[in-house]
């Protein structure tokens, strides 16, 4: 698929991928995956989304608001 993009002068692609970002090594793993699968091209832009921690952490550590009128 990337070879088709490179053959065309005016076609480009924009891919998105999400990482969780819990560990710094995830960036290295992602880069290795892209290189090993030869997913790089001058005609491709990668948008890497790092998910916010609040959507990934369990809610059990969240404090309850104080009760009013107690």
C-alpha positions as CSV (number, residue, x, y, z in Angstrom):
1,X,0.0,0.0,0.0
2,X,2.8,2.4,0.8
3,X,4.4,1.7,-2.5
4,X,1.2,2.9,-4.3
5,X,1.4,6.1,-2.3
6,X,5.0,6.7,-3.2
7,X,4.3,6.1,-6.9
8,X,1.7,8.8,-6.9
9,X,3.0,12.3,-6.6
10,X,0.0,13.9,-5.0
11,X,-1.4,11.2,-2.8
12,X,-0.7,11.2,0.9
13,X,-2.1,9.3,3.9
14,X,-2.5,10.1,7.5
15,X,-2.6,7.2,10.0
16,X,-3.6,7.4,13.6
17,X,-2.5,5.1,16.4
18,X,-3.1,5.3,20.2
19,X,-0.7,4.4,22.9
20,X,-1.5,4.3,26.6
21,X,1.8,5.9,27.8
22,X,2.0,4.0,31.1
23,X,5.7,3.3,30.4
24,X,8.3,5.2,28.4
25,X,9.3,2.0,26.6
26,X,6.0,2.1,24.7
27,X,7.5,4.7,22.4
28,X,10.4,2.4,21.6
29,X,8.1,-0.5,21.0
30,X,5.9,1.6,18.7
31,X,8.9,2.8,16.7
32,X,10.3,-0.7,16.4
33,X,6.9,-2.0,15.2
34,X,6.8,0.8,12.5
35,X,10.3,0.1,11.3
36,X,10.0,-3.8,11.4
37,X,6.9,-3.6,9.3
38,X,8.3,-0.9,7.0
39,X,5.4,1.5,7.6
40,X,7.4,4.7,7.0
41,X,7.2,6.8,3.9
42,X,7.5,10.5,2.9
43,X,3.9,10.3,1.8
44,X,2.6,9.1,5.2
45,X,2.0,11.2,8.3
46,X,1.5,9.3,11.6
47,X,-0.6,10.9,14.4
48,X,0.2,9.3,17.7
49,X,-2.5,9.8,20.3
50,X,-1.4,9.4,23.9
51,X,-4.6,8.7,25.9
52,X,-5.2,10.8,29.0
53,X,-4.6,8.9,32.3
54,X,-8.0,9.8,33.6
55,X,-9.7,7.5,31.1
56,X,-7.4,4.6,31.9
57,X,-7.2,4.5,35.6
58,X,-9.8,2.7,37.7
59,X,-12.2,4.9,39.6
60,X,-11.6,3.2,43.0
61,X,-8.9,5.8,43.9
62,X,-11.2,8.8,43.3
63,X,-12.3,10.6,46.5
64,X,-15.9,11.1,47.1
65,X,-17.1,14.7,47.6
66,X,-17.9,15.7,51.2
67,X,-21.5,15.3,52.3
68,X,-23.3,18.6,52.6
69,X,-25.4,19.4,55.7
70,X,-23.8,16.8,57.9
